[in-house]
Amino acid sequence: MASVFLLCGFALAAAQTPGNAGLTGSSVFQKNCAKCHGKTAEGRHFGGPSLVSGKVAAMSAGDVRAIIADGKGHMPKFADKLTSSQIDELVQQIEALNKK
């Protein structure tokens, strides 16, 4: 589904993703991660680091999954709070966010 925007007399079509797809639109992210990593996943001062960075982009999906599930440093573990499929979804969304 696409929306059409009028800008200076030109019609521009913008692709829309279904619902609130993506990491920052994820209810799992907003409920469990945004408090520390920020609503836009760009990190928070005295909170969690940005999830949109070269460091995160260089990590393997397995490493990202392990950090979410088992925690690391100040990051708490979420294996007992999220299902395996929710963790996998977050990993895929973090990877997609870093490919932009």
LOVO-142185 format. One line per field, with one value per residue (C-alpha): residue number from 0; x, y, z; residue in three letters. Coordinates in nm, 2 decimals. Last residue first. Example, Ala and Ser with C-alpha at 12.3 -4.5 7.8 and 13.67 -1.06 7.14 Angstrom:
<sites>
resi <- (1 0)
xx <- (1.37 1.23)
yy <- (-0.11 -0.45)
zz <- (0.71 0.78)
resn <- (SER ALA)
</sites>
This chain:
<sites>
resi <- (99 98 97 96 95 94 93 92 91 90 89 88 87 86 85 84 83 82 81 80 79 78 77 76 75 74 73 72 71 70 69 68 67 66 65 64 63 62 61 60 59 58 57 56 55 54 53 52 51 50 49 48 47 46 45 44 43 42 41 40 39 38 37 36 35 34 33 32 31 30 29 28 27 26 25 24 23 22 21 20 19 18 17 16 15 14 13 12 11 10 9 8 7 6 5 4 3 2 1 0)
xx <- (1.97 2.13 2.16 1.78 1.74 1.99 1.81 1.48 1.61 1.75 1.42 1.23 1.46 1.41 1.03 1.05 1.25 0.98 1.06 1.08 1.29 1.54 1.56 1.89 1.98 2.22 2.45 2.74 2.60 2.25 2.17 1.88 1.95 2.32 2.30 2.07 2.31 2.60 2.41 2.30 2.67 2.80 2.95 2.62 2.62 2.96 2.89 2.60 2.22 2.15 2.27 2.40 2.18 2.14 2.34 2.27 2.03 2.08 1.98 1.71 1.44 1.24 1.57 1.80 1.73 1.36 1.32 1.41 1.13 0.79 0.89 1.10 0.82 0.56 0.77 0.75 1.11 1.23 1.04 0.68 0.42 0.13 0.21 0.50 0.43 0.59 0.59 0.46 0.56 0.32 0.49 0.32 0.58 0.53 0.21 0.23 0.09 0.06 0.14 0.00)
yy <- (0.13 -0.20 -0.13 -0.11 -0.45 -0.62 -0.47 -0.59 -0.94 -0.96 -0.83 -1.09 -1.37 -1.25 -1.25 -1.60 -1.73 -1.59 -1.29 -1.25 -1.55 -1.52 -1.14 -1.11 -0.77 -0.54 -0.38 -0.60 -0.86 -1.02 -1.38 -1.36 -1.02 -1.06 -1.41 -1.29 -1.01 -1.26 -1.51 -1.24 -1.16 -0.83 -0.58 -0.38 -0.35 -0.19 0.02 0.17 0.18 -0.02 0.29 0.21 0.15 0.42 0.70 0.91 0.71 0.50 0.55 0.28 0.54 0.51 0.50 0.22 0.20 0.25 0.15 -0.21 -0.40 -0.24 -0.04 -0.32 -0.58 -0.33 -0.31 0.03 0.11 -0.22 -0.23 -0.27 -0.04 -0.16 -0.28 -0.10 0.21 0.30 0.67 0.80 1.15 1.38 1.70 2.04 2.17 1.85 1.65 1.32 0.99 0.70 0.34 0.00)
zz <- (0.62 0.69 1.07 1.12 0.94 1.17 1.48 1.33 1.27 1.63 1.77 1.58 1.71 2.06 2.02 1.86 2.16 2.39 2.61 2.99 3.09 2.81 2.87 3.05 3.19 3.01 3.26 3.15 2.92 2.91 2.84 2.59 2.45 2.45 2.30 2.02 1.93 1.93 1.72 1.47 1.42 1.54 1.28 1.26 1.64 1.64 1.33 1.51 1.53 1.85 2.04 2.39 2.69 2.96 3.12 2.81 2.59 2.28 1.92 1.94 1.84 2.16 2.36 2.44 2.81 2.84 2.47 2.53 2.70 2.62 2.32 2.17 2.22 2.09 1.77 1.60 1.69 1.55 1.23 1.13 1.28 1.07 0.73 0.57 0.37 0.04 -0.03 -0.37 -0.45 -0.64 -0.75 -0.70 -0.45 -0.25 -0.28 -0.09 -0.22 0.01 -0.09 0.00)
resn <- (LYS LYS ASN LEU ALA GLU ILE GLN GLN VAL LEU GLU ASP ILE GLN SER SER THR LEU LYS ASP ALA PHE LYS PRO MET HIS GLY LYS GLY ASP ALA ILE ILE ALA ARG VAL ASP GLY ALA SER MET ALA ALA VAL LYS GLY SER VAL LEU SER PRO GLY GLY PHE HIS ARG GLY GLU ALA THR LYS GLY HIS CYS LYS ALA CYS ASN LYS GLN PHE VAL SER SER GLY THR LEU GLY ALA ASN GLY PRO THR GLN ALA ALA ALA LEU ALA PHE GLY CYS LEU LEU PHE VAL SER ALA MET)
</sites>
